[in-house]
Amino acid sequence: MTQSDTLITIPARRGKAARVREGQVVKVINTRGQQVVDTWAFNAHDMTEFMSMEHSRAAMEKIVPQVGDTLVTNRRRPMLQVVEDTTPGVHDTLIAACDVYRYQQLGCEGYHDNCTDNLVAGLSELGESAPEIPSPLNLFMNIPVTEGGRIAFRPPVCSTGQHIAFRAKMDLIIAFSACPQDIIPINGEARTPTEAHFTIG
Amino acid sequence: MTQSDTLITIPARRGKAARVREGQVVKVINTRGQQVVDTWAFNAHDMTEFMSMEHSRAAMEKIVPQVGDTLVTNRRRPMLQVVEDTTPGVHDTLIAACDVYRYQQLGCEGYHDNCTDNLVAGLSELGESAPEIPSPLNLFMNIPVTEGGRIAFRPPVCSTGQHIAFRAKMDLIIAFSACPQDIIPINGEARTPTEAHFTIG
């Protein structure tokens, strides 16, 4: 393992961002198997260009990216290509990041960690800020689409240590949040959010 | 018909925005039956709050809103409730508004009208501007979701004069674009974008 392949931790309930050069591969590991990882990417040289789910669905002509598919930016340029996926391929592009409003509606009193604030915090550690909160690529998140376009929130179907890997198609900043949702079982029936990991190599 | 029910034109290939008070009903008419109308809504008192497809899908637990469903904002507050739909109910929340990048990729030389610029122009006529370009509610747009989450771009299934109506759940600014897409048949096999109309009453 080279230094660039160092395992970086996305702490449980927290965000983490990193700089990635064009051509590098980012591998995201579901360390304990039941953790959703909200994922964003921004052009390293212009934060107003970022990975966009609504543009990516149009480009891919599918809802969930698979190996070979490329997520694109809000300017429809290639950003992240899926190069490997050892999970069953269940990820989500439909659902907003959780936020303070979500937890208020779920009855939480006081502050609850959330993916939206984790994005802001992760970028802040790099001295960066997002011009807006794009809809995230929710890795390992299980949102089945059924008859008539109905959707549901279900626990992940991953196993410990499974991963998905992306090749960066431009210099970018990638940002992750280990989703702190512990009210509904989107991070597993135990409702115990955990850490996850990634490598850049 | 009262003055407030006046038929307002969304000109072919163009945008149009209007102010709507809480409780009013906005009816959007597919005048010629094959026209997609991209739709956005913003809190009239704070443009940073706007209708969000990714938050609405989470709230509705479905991809396409039906009568009784409420589209919510990026702060998860009710914005527009569907109160009537005389169309077959085929609308879209998955696909980004068309933009200059889309038409460049489709091989257009020079400028092509597009829904993103139409949003900006429509708001500008009211002296307003959007802080970002939210993913639109694409009325009458036919994006079937099939096996394995595949999606496709198909002509509308509406008939002349069919409409959908929404009740405003807050004071808001609504913005429409009569989609100028004439390269692919998303606005009908004739690929001839037309005008559409709306009322506020």
Interface residues (C-beta under 8 A of the other chain):
Chain A: S52 M53 E54 H55 R57 A58 E61 K62 I63 V64 N74 R75 R76 R77 L94 I95 A96 D99 Y101 R102 Q105 P131 E132 I133 S135 V145 G148 G149 R150 I151 A152 F153
Chain B: S52 M53 E54 H55 R57 A58 E61 K62 I63 V64 N74 R75 R76 R77 L94 I95 A96 D99 Y101 R102 Q105 P131 E132 I133 S135 V145 G148 G149 R150 I151 A152 F153
